[in-house]
Amino acid sequence: MRVVIAISPDGVVSIRELGAGDPAPRPPAQPLVEVLLAGQGRARASHRFSDTAVGRRFTYVGAEQVRDGRWHELRITLRDEQTGLEAHTHLRSAEGVPAVRTWTTISNRGVREAVVLGVTSFAAGFPAGSADGLEVLHADSEWLGESRWRVRPLRAEMADLNLPLHGQDGRGRLAVTSTGTWSTGQHLPTAGLLDPHSGRAWLWQVEHNGPWRWEVGERRDGVYVALLGPTDIDHQWHTVLAPGESFTTVPASVAVSSAGPHGVHGGLHGVHGGLHGVHGGLHGVHGGLHGVHGGLHGAAAALTAHRRALVRPHQDRTRLPVVFNDYMNTLMGDPTTAKLIPLIDAAAEAGAEVFCIDAGWYDDDGDWWDSVGEWQPSQTRFPRGIEEVLSHIRERGMVAGLWLEPEVIGVRSPMADKLPAQAFLQRGGTRIVEHGRYHLDLRHPAAVAHLDEVVDRLVEQLGVGYFKLDYNIDPGAGTDVDAASPGAGLLACNRAHLAWLEAVLDRHPGLILENCASGAMRMDYALLSRMQLQSTSDQQDPLRYPPIAVAAPLSVLPEQSASWAYPQPDMDDEQVAYSLCTGMLGRLYLSGHLPTMTAAQRESVRAAVAAYRGIRADLAEAAPVWPLGLPGWADPWLSLGLATPDHTYVGVWCRTDEPAAASLSLPHLTGRPVGVEVVYPRHLPAWDGEWDREAGRLVLTKPISGPSARILRVSPVSSSSPDSSLPL
């Protein structure tokens, strides 16, 4: 990874190059750091985070390079003489990965207070001559409808204003924001810019479990990108820095690719490098998986590798155990000993390795929503104690898990009176209530002590080895307790939550933590760099789930992406397989009424689990590709590929009622003979397939009626046979 820092004749410090050293248009001289101060504002009126007065005045002080294990880091210091502010920007890249993680610390070295209204985590110009021809990639998200990606011409969002004629920069921008604590409740913090002509692409992610903003704007000299955490204009955030005080932004990451307009054939490849030059550094891989959407696939491969470098080491990263959870379309929050014992037995026989008891295990009166918070097992649901059920899970060879929603206290919970008022989020001296719950403030030691007692008790006394950590409310802008602004209070709470998670895993290093928030309403890499897997949705309709599962690896590592597979007794054979396929190219996450299935249905589930266990080691090293492009919500055909140097695993879902065909693009295999085999289901009628090696396309025909899905393994072979028809 190569980073070149430029200093213009008028002193503006900017990123001149972010990539692998290939020829590219000179990007705009977008200042490296933008800081919006109440007493300084912007150099020119707008709502953009480009050309702030302080950002334009920052001058270069120095830089240093350090090595930390596999990480190369370039640290750049800037100073504004007028205010005395210093900016310390960190650019950090893992060896051999074309991506960089960046953040900035602002320090007040002046003599007056500084009221800070926003600071960029990343700001740079995109290497294209103009906005013409560029495409912007971003996603909307909501409960049951997560990760709905779209690619649009940037000009559809940003009119051509002929800025050179006017001799001024524009004032508009495409700004995407998230508010509150559902960091992915409306939009995703992952997005990108694509240049189809050159093949260059950037993908970025804001790594924050709270509010964020990213924006793309046009200057006279080109297009810039700015990534931020909370801001005053969007999130009621500001902080006050007295002389000697500092503030550090949330981190953000940017992955780059320069695939070329036709892509690169040959699969995953690259070269290693290091950090070179005071104004350079971070040399690494140039390449990835490329093809029709070469830049996108290359940047996705880079961001995937970068995420693997970010995540906390944990045995779960390589083991990828199969999880059975009793909730979805099954017990639905109503567990009892009588219901669980046969379900546990059936899950064990199917091959599950974790069994998680979901919501309701603490409920004695059937109306638990606004009474949660003590997390004591129910006596009515488990007459001989929940220990009997948890012990049975372990006796059947599985890790015992429980659902937990730690950050909330129901308004009827005894804990609402036991904890001090300062242990809750507040506004104007009143506890914030949302959907019958208070929200804990984990800055307060009493809140932390309460949750530590709960987790330690459940782990040490009940033997729990897995928690599904849910989060079903959004308390809004934040808290004004011990904070300059509600947004500043929320940012401190967000960071306290991360510190609590780290402390839990430090005490219990083998504990597996699943990230869930009404499905995937908090699917960010502040949390996922610490937690082991991510629930991708609460979607209960098996026909509507595949676009969510197919899209997920653009936001989440495949091995962290847990999509529900919930076969049911009333499904036919193809429907059972269809549902199971949805979970197989990620973390297989089972549910369903297995005990009442037929023997043939249970065998189909066992076969899916066995097939998954046979490929999961490859999935943990694979890069995602989309042979039919990124999924549309109503697309009749959907496909996700996970590519390794030796194999490409391809999931294909057809949602049409009639027989149909689709042509899948696998350009990294162009010109090579391949073998195609069915991973699952092998017991159902074959699809027809034909490989066109010159075009790099696999044409699949579903000869049967009704929705159907298959998981395939496509592998290069040594044979020089001509294009062939393949029964699948």
N, C-alpha and C positions, 0 to 999 in steps of 0.2 A: 504494500500500500504506500503510495507516494503522496505526501502533502507538501505543497510549496506555498510559503507565505510571502506575499508581495507587499512592498511599501511604495506607494505612489509618490510622485514628486511633491504633492501637497500633504504628504504624511499619512494618508489613509492606509491602514493595515487591513489586508484582506487575504482570503484563500485564493491563490492563483491557480492551484492545481490540486485536485482530489481524485486520485485514480492510479493508473499503472504506468503513466509516462507516455501514453500514446498521443499523437498529435490531436489537438482539440482547439476549438475557437477560444479565444481569451474570454474568460467570464467577466461579468460586471464587477466593478470595484466596490462590492458590497462590504461595508465595514465588518470586521471579524466579530465584534461584540457591539450589541445595541443596548443602551441603558436609558430608560425613560425616567427622568427625575421631575418631581413636581416643580422645582425651581428652575428647570432648564428646558423641558419639553423637547419638541422636535425642531430640526433645522428648518423644516417646511411643514405647514399644517397638513395633517392627514390622520388617519387611524391606523397607519401602518407601523410595523417595527422595522423600518428601514430609514436610515439617515436621521436618527435621533441626534440632538445637539451634542451630547457627550460622546456617542458612538463616532461621530464625524471627527471629533477633536482628539480621540485617543491616539497616542503616539507610541511607537515601539520602544520598549525599555530593554528587553533581552529575552533569551530563550535557553532552555536546557533540555537535554534528552536523558531519559532514564530507562532502565530495563528492569522489569518485575516479572520474573518467570517467563512465561510465553508472551507477555505483554510488552510492547514498545510504547513509550509515552513521550510526547512532545509538549512542553509547558512553555507558554508564551505570556510575557508580562507586558501590559500596556498601562499608560498613565494619562490622566487628564489634568493638566496643570491648573486649570481654572477652578475645579472643584476639589482637587486632591484625591479623586477616586483612582484606585488601581484595579485593574482587571487581570486575573490570573486564569488563563484558559488552558484546559487540559484536553489533549487529543490522544486517544489511547486505542491501539490496534493490536489484535492478537496476531502472532506469527503466522504468516501465510494466508491471512484472511483479508479480502478487499473491503473492509468496513472499518469505521472509526466510531468510538464512543467519546462524547465530548460534554463538558460542563464548564462553567465559569464561576469563580469566586470574586465578588466585588468587595473591596476593602476601602473604608473611608480613612484616608491619610490626611484629610483636610482638617479645618478648625471649626466647621459648622456641621450641624446635622444634615443628613441627606435623606429625603423622602423618596423612596424608590417605588416606582409604579410598574416596572416590568424590566426583565433582563433576559436576553436570548441565551438559550443553551447552545444553539448553533445558528450561524448566519453566514451564507455564502452565495455566490452567483453560480448559476447552472451553466455548464460549458456548451452554450448554443448561441448562435448569432442573434436570434430574436425569439419571441414567443411563437412565431409562425411555425406550424407543423408539429409543435410539441403537444404531448398528451399528458393529462393529469389522471392519476389513479387514486381513488379513495373509496371508502366504504361507509355505508350507513349500517346501523345496528340497533336492534331493539329486542325486547323480550320475545322469544319464539321466532324471531327473524334476524338472527345475527349474521354479520359478515357478508352483507350484500354489496359486492364490489361493482364498480363501474369505471370504465375508461372513457374519457371525453376529451375532445380537442381543448387545449387550454384557451383558445380563442372563444370557445363557447362560454367560458367563465369570465373572460377578460377581453374587452373590445380593443381593437387596434386604434389607438388615439393619435397616431402620428406624432409621438412625443418629440422627435428631433425638430420638427417644424416649430414647435412651441418653445423649444430650448429649456424645457423643465421636465422633471420626473412626474409621473402620475401620482394620484392620491389613492386610487383604488387597489384592491387586492382580493384574492380568494382566501378567506380566512375560515378555518374550520376549528371549532372549539368544543370542549366538553366541560360541563359544570358539575359541581357537587362531587360525590364520592363514587358514583358509577362511571368510572373512567372510560368505559366503552358502551355506555347506555344509549347513546345517540349516534355517535360516529366513532371510528377507530383511530387511534393515535398512530397507526401505520398507514403510510401513503407513499406516493412516488411521482416522479416526473420521468417521462419516456420521450426519447427522440427517435421515432421510427426510421428516419433517414440515416442517421449515423449508427444506430443501435445503442447509443449511450442511455443509461438509466440510473437514477438514484431511487432507492427505497429508504425510508426513514421510519423511526419509531420514537415517540416521546415516552420515556420510561418513568411513568408516574402513576401512583394509585389514587390520584385526585384530579383536579382541574388542569387542563392543558390547552394549548393553542398551537396550530401550525398555519403558516400562511405562505402563499406564493404571490409575488407581485412583479410588475414590470417597471424597469428603469429605462432611461434612454439607452443605456449600454447593455441591456439584456434583462434576463429573468433572475430573480433571487428567491431563496428559500430561507425562512426563519422559523425556528422551533423554540417553543417556550413552555414553561409551566404556567402557574397562575399569574394573571395580570389584573391591574386595577379596572380596566375598561370592561373586561369579560367576567371577572370572578370576585370583585370586591376585595382584591388583594393589594395591599401595600405594606411596606416595612420601613421602619425608621432606623437609619444607621447613625449612631453617635460617633464622634471621632474615635477611631481605633476599632470599631465594630465591623463585622463582615457578614455577607450573605452569599450562600452557594445555591446555584440554580439546580433544578432537577436535571438528571442526565438525559441525553438523547443520543441515538445512534443513526448513522447513515452508511448504507452499503452502496457500492458503485459497481457498474458493469459497462464494458465497452465491447459489446458482442459483434458489432458490425451489422449492416442492414440485412444480411442474409443469415446471420447466426454463425456459430462455430460448431462443426461436427466433431464428434469424438468424445463427448461426454465430460466427466468431471476431470479437470486437470488444472495445473497451475505451477507456479514456482514460488520458492520461499525467499524471503528477504528480511531486512531489518530496518532500523531507523537510521537515516543518513542525512547529515548536513544540518546546520543550525536552522536553516529555513526550509528544510526538506523533511524526509523521514517517512517511516511507516511503509516501506516497500513490501509488497507481498503478491498474492495470487492475482493474476489477470486471466479471467476465464470463468468457467462454470458451465452450466447447462444452457445452451442457446438454441434458437431455432427460429420459427416463424415470429415468435415474440422473444427473440434472442436476448435483448436487453433486459426484459422483465425476468426471464428465467435465470439469466446470469446474476442479476441483483438479488433475486429470491434465494439462489444458492448461496450467495455471499452473506445475506442476512441470516440465513439458517445456520451457517458455520459460525457466524458471530454470536448468535444466541447460544450455541453450544459452548462457546468460550465463556459466556457471561454467567451461566447457571451455576448454582451452588453444587459442589460435588456431593453425590448421594448414591447409595447402592441402587436405588430405584432407577437411575438413569440408564443402567445397563440391563437390569433384570426385567423391567417392564411387566410386572405381574398383571394377570387378567383379574379385573375387578367385577364382582357381582354386587349390585346395589338393589335393595328391595323396593325402591320407590316407584320408578317410572312405569306407568300403566300396570302396576302390580299392587303393592300394598298401599301406596299413595299416602304415606304418613300415618298408617294405622297398624303398627307392628304389635304382635303379641307372641307369647311363647308358642301357642298352638299354631299360629300361621308361619312362624319363622323356622321351626325345626324341620318340617318337610322341605321348605325352600332351601335351607342350608344344605341338606343332604343332596338335593337335586343339583345345586350349584357346584358342590364338590365333585359329584359324578360327571358333570359337564367339563370339569377341568379348571374351574375358577381358583385363584390363589389368594384373593382377598374377598371377604364378605363384609359389606358395610350395611349396618342397620341405619336407615335414614330417619327422617323426622318422626317425632311422636314417642320415642322411647322414654321420655321424661314426663309424660302426660298422664294424670290420674283422672281428669274430669272431662276429657274430650273437647275442651275449648282452650287450647294452649297458646294460641298466637300471641296474646298480650300478657301472658303470665310467665314467659320463659326468662331464664337468667340464673337460676340456681343449679340447673343441670344435674339433678338427682334422679336416678332411675325410678320409673314408675313401679309401684307395688301391685297395682291392679292389672297391669298388662303382663307382668311377669311374677306370678304368685310365688314362685320359689326363687325369685330374684333374677336380675338380668345376668348375673354371673353364670347361671345355668346355660343360658343361650350363648354367651361369649365363650364359655368353655367348650360347648359343642362345636362352635366354629373352629376353634383351635384343634379339637380332637379330629376334625375332618381335614386337617392339614392346611387350613387357611388362616391368614392374618385377620384378626377381628377389628372391625372398624365401626365408628359411630359418626353420625351427622352432628354438627355443632354450629351454632351461630353466635360466636363469642362476643361480637362488638355491640350487641343489643341487650337491653333489659326491658321486658314487658312492663307496661304501666301498672299491671296488677301483680307483678312479681314481688315477693318479699325483699329481694335485693334492691328494689327501688328506694326503700326506706333505710336499708342497712348501710348503703354506700353514701358518702357525703355528696352534697350538691356539686362540689367542684369536680367530682369524678365523671360528670356528664357534660356533653356539649350544651351550651346555653347561648341565648341572645337576650341582652337587656335584663339579665338576672333571672330569666325563665328557662327552664329546661326545654330543649327542643323535643317535640313529639312528632313522630311520623309513623302513620299506620299502626298506632297503638304501641309504639316502642320508644323508649329513650335510647340515646346513643352514648356509649362510654367514651370518655376522653382518656386515652392511654398515656397522656402526659402525666396523669395523676397516679401516684404510687398505689393508692387504694384500688383503682381500677385494674392496674397490672397485677397486684397481689391477688385479687379475686380470680382473674383468669388463670394465673399461674396455679392457684390452688385447684381449680377445676381440671386443667389439663394434667397436672401431676397426679391428681387423685385417679383420674380415669386411666392413665397410662400405668401407674405404679400399683394401684390396687385392683383394677379390673383387667389389666393386660391389653388395653387397646393399643394397636399398632398403626392405625390409620384413622385420620380424621377428614371428613368432608366438611370443609369450612365454608358455610354459606353466608350470604349477606343480602338481605331482602329489603333494605330501606336506603334512601338517599336523604341525608339530613339537610341538604341545601348548601348555602354559601359557606357555612362554617360556624365558628364560635368566637365571641368577643372576650372570652375569659383569658386574661394574661396574654393579650395579643394586640398589636397595633390596629388590626382590622380583622373582620371575620375570615377573610381569605388567608391571612397570615396564621390565624389560629388553626384553620383547617390544614394548612400545609404542615404545621408542627404536629398535628394529630396524625396525619398520613405518615409522617416519618416515625412517629412513636409506634404506630402499628407495625411498620417494617422492623423496627428494633425488637418489638415483642416477638414477632415470628422468628427472627434470628436467634433470640434467646431460647425459645422453645426448642428449636432444632439443635442448639448447642447442648442443651440438657438431655435431649432425647435424639441422638443423631440418626437412629434407625427409623424414627417415626416418619410416616408418609403423610404429606399434607396435600389435599386436593383443593384447588382454588375454584370456588363457585360463588356466584352472586346472581340469584334469579337466573341461572344459566350462565351466560357469559357477559354480564354487565360490568365486570371488572377484570378484563382480560388484558393485562398490561405487564410489561417486563420489570416494573418495580416489584410486583408480586411474583411473577413467574421466574425471575432469577433466583428466587428463594424457595418457592413451592414446587412440588414435583409434577403435578399434572393439572389440567384445566378442563372443566366441564364446558362443552361448546354450546349447549343450549338446553332449554326445558321443553323443546318441541316434542309433542306427543304423537304427531302424525308421521308414520314411517315414510310416506311419500314425500313429505315436505322437508325431511331431515337431510337428505343427501346434499342439496346445495350448500348447507351449512358446513357439513363435514368436508366437502370438496374444497371449500374456500378457506377453511381454518388454517392450513399450513402456511398461508401467506402472513398470518399474524402470530402463529404459535408453532413451536417445534412439533414435528409429527409425533414424536415419542411422548409429548406432553398433551396432545390433543385427544381428549376423551369424549367420543361421540357415542350416544346411547345406541345399543343394539338390543331391542326388546321383542323378540319373537313371542308369539302367543298361540295357544291351542286352537283358536278359531281361524288361523291363517292356513292357506294352502302351502305346498312345498316351496313354490317360487317366492311367496310372500315372506316365509320364514328366512329363506336365503337372502332376500333383498334387505331385510332388516339387519341381518347379521353382517352383510357386506359393509353396511354403513359404518360399523365400528372397527373394521379390520385394518385400515391404513392409518393407524394412529394408536391410541390406547384402547384396546378392546374393553368396553364398559357395558356389561350385561345387565339385563333385568328380564322380567317376564315370568309368567306362571308355569315354570318348568315342571312342577310335580304333576300337573294335569294334562301334560302333553302326551301324545302317542309315543310309542317306542321309536318310530321312524323320525318323528320331530326331534326327540331328545338326541337321537343319533346325529341328526343334522347339526344341532348345536355343538355336540362333542367334536364333530368333524371341523367345524369352524374354529373352535378353540384350539384344536390340535394344529390346524393349518396356520393360525396366527402365531402360535408358539414356535412354529418352524421358520417364520420369516421375521420375527420381531427384532432379532439382532441386526438384520440388514436395515430395518426401518429407522433404527437409532443412528444410522450413519448416512441416510439418504437425503437427497435434495428434491424438493417438490417441482413438478412440471404439470401443466394443464393441457392435455392433448386436444381438448375441444375449446380451449380458451377458458378464462375465468367463468364460473357458473352464473347464469342468470336464474332468478328465482323461479321462473316458470319454464325453463328450458326442458324439452322432452328428453334430451340426452345430456348426461353429466359424466365427467371423467377427471380423475386425479391420478397422476403418476408419481411414484417415489423412486428416484433413480440412484443407483450405486454404480461403481465401475463395472460390476459384473452382471447386474440385473436391473431391469426397470419393472417395478410392480405397478400394475395399472388396474385401478378400479373403474368399472363402467356401470352406470345405472341408466336404464331405459324406462321412462315413465309413460310410454304410449300403451294403449290397449291393444293395438294391432301390431303385427310383425313390422320391423323397421330396420334400417341400416344407418351406420354412421362411419365417418372417416376420421381416424385419430392421427394426429400429427406427432411423430416421434423423431424430430430432425437430428437429434444426437446419434441416432442409429442409421441415418441415411447412408446408402451404399453398402450396407452390411447385411449378410444373411442372418436371420434370427430364428430362434425357436420360440414358440408360444405355447405355454401350458396353463391349464386352469389350476389355480391354487385352491379356490373354493367357489361354488359347490361342484364337486366332481360327480355327484350322483344324479344330477338333473340333465335334461336334454341339452345336447351340445348346441352352442352358437356356431355360426360359420365365420371364418376369418380368412382374409387374404392380405399378404404382406407385399407392398410395393416398395422394394428396396431403393429404387432410384428416387422416388418421391419422399421416402421416409414416412410412409403412411400405412397404418393398419386399418383395413376396412372390416368392420364387424357387422354381422347381420343377426338380428334376433328373430328366429323363425317361428316363435311362439306368440300367443296372445297374452296380454296382461303385462304389468310391470315386472321387470326382471333385472338382475344384477349379477356381475361376475367379477372376481378378482383374478387377474392374470399375471403370469411372470413372463416377461419378454427378455430373451437373452441372446447376445451375439453367439453365433456358432461358426465353426471352422469350415463348414460345407460351402461350396461355391454353387449350390443349386440355384436354378432360376426362381423368380417370384413364384410363390406356391400358395395353394389353398390349404387352410389349416382348420381341421375340425377342433373346436374348442370345447 
